[in-house]
Amino acid sequence: MYLTCDEAPDAVYVYFERRDVDHTDQLTDRVNVDYAADGTPIGVEFLDVSLGIDLDSVPHRADVARLLDERHFRVFA
């Protein structure tokens, strides 16, 4: 698991696995989850991260929280 940051759109993407994206579910207006064809979550996109990151309903929530905390993002668990 790793993440990439893009400061221009104020976004973070957390990768669970490197696989092709089959579909994306929008959890909120600031959180999108990508899934593989077999339904496995493969990554999550967070937008407007400077406002804080809400992990409600995010797959692998504890691992994502730990990773974001290591990078000093403000997380709402």
JOZI-V222065 format. One record per pair of residues at least 4 apart in sequence whose ideal C-beta (glycine too) atoms are under 8 Angstrom apart, sorted by sequence separation. I is the first residue (numbers start at 1). J is the second residue. If there is no record, write none. Layout:
i->I j->J
i->I j->J
This chain:
i->6 j->10
i->27 j->31
i->35 j->39
i->36 j->40
i->49 j->53
i->60 j->64
i->61 j->65
i->62 j->66
i->63 j->67
i->64 j->68
i->65 j->69
i->66 j->70
i->67 j->71
i->69 j->73
i->6 j->11
i->26 j->31
i->27 j->32
i->35 j->40
i->59 j->64
i->68 j->73
i->5 j->11
i->6 j->12
i->26 j->32
i->27 j->33
i->35 j->41
i->36 j->42
i->55 j->61
i->58 j->64
i->69 j->75
i->5 j->12
i->6 j->13
i->25 j->32
i->34 j->41
i->35 j->42
i->46 j->53
i->68 j->75
i->4 j->12
i->24 j->32
i->25 j->33
i->33 j->41
i->34 j->42
i->3 j->12
i->4 j->13
i->24 j->33
i->34 j->43
i->55 j->64
i->3 j->13
i->24 j->34
i->25 j->35
i->33 j->43
i->34 j->44
i->55 j->65
i->65 j->75
i->3 j->14
i->4 j->15
i->23 j->34
i->24 j->35
i->33 j->44
i->34 j->45
i->2 j->14
i->3 j->15
i->23 j->35
i->32 j->44
i->33 j->45
i->65 j->77
i->1 j->14
i->2 j->15
i->21 j->34
i->22 j->35
i->31 j->44
i->32 j->45
i->1 j->15
i->21 j->35
i->22 j->36
i->31 j->45
i->44 j->58
i->1 j->16
i->21 j->36
i->22 j->37
i->31 j->46
i->32 j->47
i->44 j->59
i->53 j->68
i->20 j->36
i->30 j->46
i->31 j->47
i->61 j->77
i->19 j->36
i->20 j->37
i->30 j->47
i->29 j->47
i->30 j->48
i->41 j->59
i->17 j->36
i->41 j->60
i->44 j->64
i->53 j->73
i->55 j->75
i->56 j->76
i->19 j->40
i->21 j->42
i->30 j->51
i->53 j->74
i->55 j->76
i->21 j->43
i->52 j->74
i->53 j->75
i->54 j->76
i->55 j->77
i->17 j->40
i->19 j->42
i->31 j->54
i->52 j->75
i->53 j->76
i->18 j->42
i->30 j->54
i->49 j->73
i->52 j->76
i->16 j->41
i->17 j->42
i->33 j->58
i->16 j->42
i->17 j->43
i->28 j->54
i->31 j->57
i->33 j->59
i->15 j->42
i->16 j->43
i->31 j->58
i->15 j->43
i->16 j->44
i->14 j->43
i->27 j->56
i->13 j->43
i->14 j->44
i->27 j->57
i->13 j->44
i->27 j->58
i->13 j->45
i->14 j->46
i->12 j->45
i->13 j->46
i->11 j->45
i->12 j->46
i->11 j->46
i->11 j->47
i->10 j->47
i->11 j->48
i->12 j->49
i->9 j->47
i->10 j->48
i->11 j->49
i->10 j->49
i->10 j->50
i->12 j->53
i->16 j->59
i->5 j->49
i->16 j->60
i->14 j->64
i->14 j->67
i->14 j->68
i->12 j->68
i->1 j->60
i->12 j->73
i->1 j->63
i->1 j->64
i->3 j->67
i->2 j->67
i->3 j->68
i->1 j->67
i->5 j->71
i->3 j->71
